[in-house]
Amino acid sequence: MEQVQTRSVPTVPIFGIRFSRMDMNDTVAYLEEVVRTGQIHQVITGNPIMVMTALEDPKYMEVMKSAELVVPDGTGVVWAANYCGIPVAERVAGFDLLHELMRVGETYRWRVFLLGSTPEVIQETASRLQKQYPGVVICGYRDGFFDSDQDDEVIAEIREAAPDLLFVARAVNNQEPWIGEHKHKLGVPLVMGVGGSFDVISGKSKRAPVLFQKMRAEWFYRLLREPTRAKRMLALPQFVAKVVREKENVTKSV
């Protein structure tokens, strides 16, 4: 593929992490260009929990900062940018971005590899996505249960499949770090962590109803369905409190 510099992305720093200010349409257009030019891009769908994790873990912070594109997936990030006077265009939900990229991929016959979740979930996800987007080539899939000593094997499998897009769904503590560590070895133009998206696509779990989406309360719906997430969700009010308390410093570059 030709190596052409992609256009610059307008961003807003939130505690040192640069979030894209583009809306969904511009984000998709930008990533379409990324795939066309063949440049390596790690796309992180950022939320307040990830920001708070990064503030406590320097290695995770480095991963967030080194990603080529961080989109404002979490409603709290959208609020923080607006509250600090440098608004983003809108929330760019990772689940929706995945589907938008698949839709565009039909035009170009993009090749897509799916990595993560359980064997049953990833197989069903691959089947459903192939039926929904027949113009896209699902060139491979593999579950996410492998150890670091199998990384080279997994990378070789992905490279052999030669995808244009790689969607990764692994545990929150290693999804982004794994992509960040191996993205150049993988050689895939666009690599994006998609969290629980495969569970929803496969039918294992349900996405929040439209009402919750419109109220920007998908996080609350997930908490109602998965009470065990309560401890992790404490990061949300902590994030809000930190933004309010440190408003003058939130958007300062670090």
Backbone torsions as a table, in degrees:
resi	resn	phi	psi	omega
1	MET	NA	150.4	178.5
2	GLU	-69.2	143.3	179.4
3	GLN	-102.2	98.1	-178.7
4	VAL	-121.5	135.9	-179.2
5	GLN	-66.2	125.3	177.5
6	THR	-74.4	158.9	-179.2
7	ARG	-67.2	157.1	-178.4
8	SER	-72.4	154.2	-178.1
9	VAL	-110.1	127.7	174.5
10	PRO	-69.6	131.0	-176.6
11	THR	-133.0	165.8	172.0
12	VAL	-131.6	127.1	178.8
13	PRO	-80.0	128.0	174.1
14	ILE	-115.4	104.7	-175.2
15	PHE	52.5	40.6	174.9
16	GLY	92.1	-10.0	179.4
17	ILE	-98.7	123.6	-175.7
18	ARG	-86.3	111.0	178.6
19	PHE	-95.2	138.3	176.7
20	SER	-64.7	142.8	176.6
21	ARG	-101.4	3.9	-177.9
22	MET	-74.4	151.8	174.0
23	ASP	-81.9	-178.5	-176.5
24	MET	-61.7	-45.4	-177.9
25	ASN	-60.6	-45.7	-179.9
26	ASP	-67.8	-35.1	178.3
27	THR	-63.3	-45.6	179.7
28	VAL	-64.3	-41.8	178.5
29	ALA	-62.6	-41.6	178.8
30	TYR	-62.8	-45.4	-178.0
31	LEU	-72.1	-28.0	172.6
32	GLU	-60.5	-40.7	177.9
33	GLU	-67.6	-37.4	178.6
34	VAL	-59.3	-47.5	-179.7
35	VAL	-64.7	-40.2	-178.8
36	ARG	-63.1	-42.5	-177.1
37	THR	-82.8	-17.2	175.6
38	GLY	80.5	12.5	177.4
39	GLN	-75.0	146.8	-179.4
40	ILE	-76.8	123.5	178.7
41	HIS	-132.0	124.2	168.6
42	GLN	-95.4	122.4	178.8
43	VAL	-105.4	121.7	176.9
44	ILE	-109.0	130.1	176.1
45	THR	-94.3	92.6	-168.4
46	GLY	-82.4	146.8	177.3
47	ASN	-142.7	171.8	-177.3
48	PRO	-59.3	-34.6	179.8
49	ILE	-62.9	-40.0	179.2
50	MET	-68.6	-37.5	177.9
51	VAL	-63.0	-45.8	-179.2
52	MET	-65.7	-37.3	176.5
53	THR	-62.5	-42.7	-179.6
54	ALA	-63.9	-36.1	-179.8
55	LEU	-68.3	-23.4	-180.0
56	GLU	-97.2	-18.4	-174.8
57	ASP	-128.5	103.4	-177.7
58	PRO	-55.9	-35.8	-179.9
59	LYS	-67.0	-40.1	178.6
60	TYR	-68.6	-36.9	177.3
61	MET	-61.0	-41.6	179.7
62	GLU	-63.2	-37.4	177.2
63	VAL	-63.6	-45.6	-179.8
64	MET	-62.4	-40.7	-178.0
65	LYS	-72.9	-28.9	-176.1
66	SER	-87.7	-8.3	177.9
67	ALA	-66.7	142.7	-177.6
68	GLU	-72.7	-25.7	178.6
69	LEU	-150.3	126.5	174.2
70	VAL	-118.9	116.9	-178.9
71	VAL	-99.6	149.7	-178.1
72	PRO	-80.2	84.8	179.0
73	ASP	-75.5	-45.0	-176.7
74	GLY	-75.0	136.8	177.1
75	THR	-58.1	-34.6	-179.7
76	GLY	-63.0	-33.2	178.0
77	VAL	-68.7	-42.2	177.1
78	VAL	-59.8	-45.0	179.2
79	TRP	-61.8	-45.0	-177.2
80	ALA	-61.5	-42.9	179.6
81	ALA	-63.2	-43.7	178.4
82	ASN	-65.2	-43.0	-178.0
83	TYR	-61.9	-33.6	-178.1
84	CYS	-91.9	4.0	172.7
85	GLY	86.0	10.0	175.7
86	ILE	-128.0	74.1	-171.4
87	PRO	-67.5	150.6	169.7
88	VAL	-92.4	160.6	-176.1
89	ALA	-64.6	-42.0	-178.6
90	GLU	-173.9	170.0	172.7
91	ARG	-71.1	134.1	176.9
92	VAL	-114.1	90.5	-175.4
93	ALA	-69.8	134.3	-178.4
94	GLY	-59.5	-39.9	179.8
95	PHE	-60.8	-44.5	179.7
96	ASP	-69.9	-37.0	179.3
97	LEU	-64.0	-40.0	177.0
98	LEU	-56.0	-48.4	-177.8
99	HIS	-68.4	-35.6	177.7
100	GLU	-65.1	-39.6	178.4
101	LEU	-67.8	-37.6	176.5
102	MET	-64.4	-40.3	179.9
103	ARG	-62.0	-47.4	178.6
104	VAL	-65.5	-35.0	-178.1
105	GLY	-62.0	-24.4	178.3
106	GLU	-63.9	-34.0	-179.6
107	THR	-65.2	-35.8	-174.0
108	TYR	-104.5	0.4	-175.9
109	ARG	57.7	42.8	178.5
110	TRP	-58.6	149.0	175.6
111	ARG	-99.7	131.7	-174.7
112	VAL	-126.3	133.4	175.6
113	PHE	-114.5	137.5	-179.6
114	LEU	-113.3	127.3	-178.0
115	LEU	-131.6	123.6	174.5
116	GLY	134.5	177.3	179.5
117	SER	62.7	-162.2	-177.6
118	THR	-88.3	162.8	178.4
119	PRO	-55.8	-40.3	-178.3
120	GLU	-68.5	-43.5	-178.0
121	VAL	-67.3	-43.8	-176.3
122	ILE	-68.9	-34.7	177.9
123	GLN	-66.5	-44.3	179.6
124	GLU	-68.0	-37.5	177.5
125	THR	-61.5	-46.1	179.1
126	ALA	-59.9	-42.8	-179.2
127	SER	-64.3	-45.4	-177.8
128	ARG	-68.7	-41.6	179.3
129	LEU	-65.5	-37.6	179.4
130	GLN	-65.3	-37.5	177.9
131	LYS	-71.0	-38.8	-177.8
132	GLN	-73.2	-33.5	-178.5
133	TYR	-127.4	72.6	-175.4
134	PRO	-62.7	-20.1	179.2
135	GLY	-76.5	-16.1	177.8
136	VAL	-89.5	146.9	177.7
137	VAL	-102.0	109.7	173.0
138	ILE	-78.3	97.3	-170.3
139	CYS	-86.4	-4.3	177.9
140	GLY	171.8	159.4	175.2
141	TYR	-156.0	154.3	-179.4
142	ARG	-157.1	144.9	179.2
143	ASP	-71.5	167.7	-173.9
144	GLY	-96.0	10.3	-177.4
145	PHE	-94.8	82.7	176.0
146	PHE	-145.2	151.9	-178.6
147	ASP	-93.8	169.8	-177.0
148	SER	-60.2	-28.3	179.6
149	ASP	-73.3	-5.2	176.8
150	GLN	-105.6	2.8	-177.0
151	ASP	-56.5	-45.8	-177.5
152	ASP	-61.6	-38.2	178.3
153	GLU	-63.7	-44.9	-180.0
154	VAL	-65.4	-44.4	179.6
155	ILE	-60.7	-42.7	179.7
156	ALA	-62.5	-39.8	179.0
157	GLU	-63.2	-42.1	-179.5
158	ILE	-68.6	-44.2	179.3
159	ARG	-61.0	-38.5	179.0
160	GLU	-63.7	-35.1	-180.0
161	ALA	-75.5	-20.8	177.4
162	ALA	52.3	57.5	179.1
163	PRO	-78.6	158.9	171.4
164	ASP	-89.1	-30.6	-179.8
165	LEU	-129.3	140.0	174.0
166	LEU	-127.3	119.1	176.4
167	PHE	-103.4	128.3	-175.0
168	VAL	-120.2	127.7	177.7
169	ALA	-126.8	96.8	178.7
170	ARG	-129.5	-177.2	-179.8
171	ALA	-59.5	145.6	-173.6
172	VAL	-58.2	-29.3	-176.7
173	ASN	-79.2	-13.6	179.8
174	ASN	-129.7	-3.5	-178.2
175	GLN	-60.7	-60.2	-178.8
176	GLU	-68.1	-43.3	177.5
177	PRO	-60.0	-38.4	-179.9
178	TRP	-64.8	-44.2	178.4
179	ILE	-63.0	-46.5	-178.4
180	GLY	-60.0	-38.4	-178.1
181	GLU	-71.9	-35.2	-170.1
182	HIS	-112.4	2.1	-172.2
183	LYS	-58.7	-36.1	-178.5
184	HIS	-75.8	-33.5	175.0
185	LYS	-67.4	-36.0	-178.0
186	LEU	-65.6	-37.3	178.2
187	GLY	68.9	21.3	179.4
188	VAL	-94.9	130.7	-177.7
189	PRO	-56.0	-42.6	-174.9
190	LEU	-129.8	116.2	178.5
191	VAL	-121.6	125.0	-175.5
192	MET	-134.0	132.3	172.6
193	GLY	-78.0	133.9	-174.3
194	VAL	-122.7	10.2	173.8
195	GLY	52.7	-124.4	-177.0
196	GLY	-89.5	14.4	-176.3
197	SER	-60.0	-37.4	-179.2
198	PHE	-64.8	-35.7	178.2
199	ASP	-61.4	-40.1	-180.0
200	VAL	-71.8	-46.3	-178.1
201	ILE	-61.6	-39.3	-177.6
202	SER	-74.9	-16.1	-178.1
203	GLY	94.5	1.0	179.7
204	LYS	-65.1	-38.2	177.9
205	SER	-134.5	168.7	-177.7
206	LYS	-110.8	144.4	173.4
207	ARG	-77.5	156.5	178.7
208	ALA	-57.2	142.0	176.6
209	PRO	-57.3	158.5	-177.4
210	VAL	-54.1	-38.0	-179.5
211	LEU	-57.9	-45.1	179.1
212	PHE	-66.3	-36.7	178.6
213	GLN	-63.4	-45.3	-179.4
214	LYS	-65.8	-32.7	178.9
215	MET	-81.3	-0.2	-177.1
216	ARG	57.5	41.1	-176.9
217	ALA	-125.6	33.9	177.8
218	GLU	-61.2	-34.5	179.4
219	TRP	-60.4	-37.7	-178.5
220	PHE	-70.4	-38.4	178.2
221	TYR	-62.5	-43.3	179.4
222	ARG	-64.9	-35.9	179.1
223	LEU	-66.5	-39.4	178.1
224	LEU	-62.7	-38.3	-178.5
225	ARG	-81.9	-27.1	-178.1
226	GLU	-131.2	78.0	-178.1
227	PRO	-57.2	-22.8	-179.4
228	THR	-66.2	-13.2	178.7
229	ARG	-81.3	-2.0	-173.1
230	ALA	-55.3	-45.4	-178.2
231	LYS	-61.6	-43.5	179.9
232	ARG	-65.2	-36.1	-177.3
233	MET	-68.5	-14.0	177.9
234	LEU	-60.3	-20.8	179.6
235	ALA	-65.4	-25.1	-178.0
236	LEU	-65.7	-56.1	177.0
237	PRO	-64.0	-30.5	177.7
238	GLN	-65.6	-38.8	177.7
239	PHE	-64.1	-46.7	179.9
240	VAL	-60.1	-46.3	-179.3
241	ALA	-61.7	-40.4	-179.2
242	LYS	-66.9	-39.8	178.5
243	VAL	-63.7	-44.8	-179.6
244	VAL	-65.2	-43.4	-176.9
245	ARG	-68.8	-33.8	-174.2
246	GLU	-117.6	33.4	-173.9
247	LYS	-49.0	-43.0	-175.8
248	GLU	-66.5	-21.7	-176.1
249	ASN	-108.9	-7.6	-174.3
250	VAL	-56.1	-46.9	-172.5
251	THR	-98.4	14.3	175.5
252	LYS	-76.3	136.1	178.7
253	SER	-68.1	143.5	-179.9
254	VAL	-116.2	NA	NA
